Amino acid sequence: MTSSAPVVRVRDLRKSYGSVDAVSGISFDIHPGETFALLGPNGAGKSTTIEILEGYRDRTSGEVSVLGVDPRRAGLGWKARLGIVLQSATESGNVTVTEQLTHFAGFYPNPRPVGEVIEAVGLQSKAKTRIGKLSGGQRRRVDVALGIVGRPELLFLDEPTTGFDPEARHQFWDLVRRLKDEGTTILLTTHYLDEAARLGDRAGVINEGRLIDIGAIDEIGGAEARVPLVRWRDETGALRQARSQEPARVVAELVAALGREPGDLEVIRPSLEDVYLGLVRGARPETENNRETEVRA
Amino acid sequence: MSASSTATSAPRGGLGRILRLGASRVGYETRVYFRSPDSVFFTFLFPFIMLGIFTAAFGAAGNIGTAPDGSGGISVGAYYLPGMLAAGMLLSGVQNLAVDIAGEKSDGTLKRLGGTPLSPLSYFMGKIGQVLVTGILQAGLLLLVARFLLDIELPSEPETWLTFAWVFLFGVITSAFLGIALSSLPRSGKSATAVVIPIVLILQFISGVYLQFYALPEWMQNVASLFPLKWMAQGMRAVFLPEGFASLEPSDSFDLPLVALNLAVWLVVGLVLSRLTFRWIRRDS
């Protein structure tokens, strides 16, 4: 699959506003059928990058190809192959969910059936409700529905689950998995790292306009960052932790040394969130001092 | 993202597709318009309310344009009807679209549409079509109210109605384009009404909608002549006021060719400005 031409190809992308660089030299590929998570703190350049790919913004320099076309020169035929879920939309919403989706479906050459899309986002009971009367999370689902109604080859999901309750989030994940199964290529940004871990095949982490790491979702940050952590409370009541590839042995040695059950014992496998925070903080050395002191096992 | 980017690789169907989606937009826009209480009140019903107020306030003062012996003339309602029709054209086009599109710009509607394969031409068709549909309904209802509620006598000659048709269509379409152009002026959807309404209101006062045009000082008449509303109102007076009222016009005539010329110039200005200023999203530096 990765041998065919990438759906998105970005080389040395730069975007500056006056003397400020929002994006300073980013390169990555997204392959057909892949879900790529673009992660990074607010203001890191994620949205600028995505909006350049979507054709909303011009770039200062660098090469960009989306579905084989430079977004700067792309036309309506190109847009018909994209699905865009923007970060926030606050339209007045004087139309019903069905009316809005039916209207938008008409823009595309080969849309999904509207009823199917409404069901996929779990809004059957609200199909005849005006969008303005929906809750924030429900409106967000309408945004997602509008993004997929045109049967896109490439779907941009910019913080899609903001405002979702946990159940809605799980339903949304199921929906994204179904889209993946149908072969949709997805570019996802999210602040929920568990979401990125569940949905993403690969991830890139952006910080201050630079791509600081990129790789498979379970390898990003390097093997070092994923070493399990054993944490316990020692005799003095202080919290101690040790990193080890063999956490069970560390625990066994602890028990042997103490001659009893260690207090508040935890064995933690670093989540994507831990790895991500390590990466982003690592890029800003001044915060290093704030981290807990660690003992190496 | 400007309107000019439509030329490249439209999906199959080309012009047919643009027209089909344009028609679909007209239906959608019209539905949304009538579901927004603000736009219905301030752009659709406003001329009715003003006509009612003028009739109620000045009706007792007798007819306008009477002979020295007090005979003849027309009722206050009949005198104000052409002005209110012209105001309706301006409100349905300029005020409605300028406020509406400025709002769509700031609430993300345009950005969302800009990410779909909808041609800006279809979008424009939707807006102009909506203005035409609501403008025609408004004018039709105003005429019905005038005829059956206020008992105003309407012209019976077909040629007069032909004049009405072209002044109306010309005026409404010009007004729609000027609305699209003006929508780029407000910096946000919230400030749109504050920017647009004073402009529209001042024009109505100096162009012979609320105040009798012949009674205005000459300099004010000259200023008004620079803007399109004066010509819409004059065209409508040509249709609905008796011949004799032509002598009250600054040039002693309703000057329909001059009305057509001025509306044509403003139509071109509106078209060019719309084309130059419209963007799906604010252009970044």
Interface residues (C-beta under 8 A of the other chain):
Chain A: Y17 G18 E54 G55 Y56 R57 D58 R73 A74 G75 L76 G77 W78 K79 A80 L82 I84 L86 S88 A89 T90 E91 S92 N94 V95 E99 H103 F104 G106 F107 Y108 P109 R130 L146 G150
Chain B: M1 S5 T6 A7 T8 S9 A10 P11 R12 L21 S24 Y28 R31 V32 R35 S36 G103 E104 D107 G108 T109 K111 R112 G114 G115 T116 P117 L118 S119 W280 I281 D284 S285
